[in-house]
Amino acid sequence: MAEKRLKIAFYSPYLTDHLGGGEKHLLDVAAVCAKAGAQVHICVPQAMSDASLDQLRRQLESTFGVAVADFTWIRSPLFDAAFSWKKLNWTKQFDVLYFVTDGSLFFSLAKRNILHVQIPFTQPVSGVIQRLKLRNWHSVQTNSEFTKSVIEASWHRKVDQVVYPVVDESFFNPTHKKERVILSVGRFFRQLHSKRQDVLVSAFSLLRK
């Protein structure tokens, strides 16, 4: 009898709005799981049209070089803000639910729930319901040691694993002559994803002194 394939859902509320490092990180993890033989499902909003989904898949493939055909794209009620039994029951079908949080939490009935944190949230997780939601996640991951330290201090929850973003080895060509350059790559804007170039410039100025 054939071995049952692990059924994994990947959900990020950012995926349909941003094409940044966090989204690439999510799809890189999904690609590794697909390569290992798992059934990988990428969640999109229920209201997304077929045309919009096709456009998103093309954008992800051209921007990140991800093989979108390796994934099953599934419309999910998780994008709805309000709690519903429909959302909770929907999660039951999966062996693993991998959630890249925007700071929010929810209950899941998947066999194993993995919470991935990419932002060093300083707002504490307080209140009985929120603490129960946090406990519902079997494993908490972060994208860096810095994020880990902030989350453990603010959420009072042990981070089980740091999963760093994938780095393409082709970028490191030893034949190139090394120069005295500090490079920062990031968008300039004031929202949550701000890369705080002002802090980088100030820090550089202090180092120069």
N, C-alpha and C positions, 0 to 999 in steps of 0.2 A: 504494500500500500504506500502511495506517495506521501512524503512528509508534508504536513500542513505548513503553509507559508505564513510567516508573521504578517499581520495586517496592521500597518502603522499610518496614522493620520498626522499630517503636519499643518498646524494652524498658526498664522501670524496675522493680526489685524492690520499690519502695515503692508502686506504683500501686494495688494492691488493699488496702493497709493504711492509707494516709494520703490525706487530701484537703486538701493544703496548697499553698503557692506553687510548690513544685517540680513537683508533678503538673500544675498549671495551665500552667507553663512548657513542660513536655513536650507537652501537648495543643495549646498555641498554635503550637508549631513544627510539629506534625503537621498542624494545620489549614491552615497556610500551604502546606505541601507538597501537601496534597490539593487546595487551590484552584489550585495550579500544574499540576495534572493528574496527579500521581503516584498510584500505588496505595499507600495507606497502611494498614499492618497494625499494630494495637495488640496487644501480647502479653499474655496472661493465663495463669495456671497451668493445666496440663493437667487437674488434678483439679477445677477449678472447674465447678460445675453450671450448667445453663442458667438456673435461677432466680437463682443468685448473680450470674451475668454480667448478667442483665437488671436486677437491683437496682443493680449497680455502674454500669451505663450510665445509669440514671435518676438516680443520685446525682451523677455527673459532669455530666450535662446540667443538673440543677437548681442545682448549686453553682457551676459555672463558665460555664454558658451555652454549652457546647460542643455542636456538632451531631454527636452520636455516630453518626448514620446515614452521615456522610461517610467513616467508617473501616470497615475490615474487622477484626473482633475474632478473633484467632487464638490457639488454645491452643498453648503453647510449652514445650519441655523446658528452656528456659534457667532456669526457676525452680528446677530441681533443683540442689542444692548440689554434688553430686559431678560430676567430669568424666566424660563418656561420648562415644564416637564418634557416637552418635545426636545429641547436642547439636551437635557440630561439623558433622556432615553436614547438619543442619537449617538452619544458617545459609547454606548454599551457594545456596539458592534466591533470595536477595535481592541487589538491586543495592547497597543501602545498609542497614547496621544501625546504628541510633542508640541508644546505651546510656547511660542515666543511672546512673552507678556509685554503689554504696554503699561504695566503697573496694575492692571486689573486682575482679578482672580475669579474662578468659577468652579463649581463642582463637576466632576467627571466620573463616569462609571466604567471607563476603560480599565482593562486589567492592570495596566501600569501607566501612570501619569508622570510625564517629565516636563518640568517647568524650566525654560531657558530665559535667563535675564541678561540683557545686553546694555542696560542703562543703570547707572549707580543711583537708584531711587533712594532718597533720604527720608521720604514720608513713611512713618512706621505703619505696619499692618496691625491695626488695633480693633478691638471689638470682638465679641464671641464668634459671630458669623464669619468674619474675615479670617480669624485665626483657624477656624475649622476648615475654611476653604484652603488655606495654606497647607494644613496638615493633610489634605486630600491628595497633594502632589507627592508622590513617592520619592522623587529625586529632584533636587534643585541644582541647576547648572548656571554658570556665568561664563562670559566671554573673556574674562581677564582676572588676574589676581586683585587688581584695584577694585573692580566691580564686586568681586567676592567679599572684600573687606568691608565695603560700604553696606552691602546687603545684609551681611551677618550682624553688623552693628545696628542697622535701622530696623530690620525685620526680626531680629533675634531668632534666626533660623540658620542652622548649619548648611553651608553650600557643599554639596557632595562632590562636585567635579568642576574643574575649569576646562572648557572646550574652546581652545583658541581657533580663530579663523584660519582657513587653509591659505597657504602661500604657494604660489606657482614657482617652482624651482627654476623655470626658464628665465625669470627676471634676474637671477643671480648668475651673470655671465663672468667668469673669472678672467676673461680676456680683456674686459673693459678696465681702463685705468681708473683707480679710485680717486675721487676728488673731495675736497673739503666742503661738502654740501650737506645742509640739513633740509630735507624735503618734507613738507606737510601737504597732504592732499585732502581737501574737504570743501564742502559747499559753504558759501557765506550767507548766513541768514540767522535770525534771532530765535527760532523756535526750539523745541525740545532737542532736535538733532544738531543744534549749533555745535560747531567744532572749536569754538572759543579761540579763534586766531588771535584775538586781543591778548589773551593770557600767554600764548606762545611767544608773541612779540615782546611782551613785558619780561618773560622769563629769559629770552635771548639777550635782552638789554642788560639784565642783571648779571648774567653769565659773562658778558663782555666786560663789565666793570670789575 
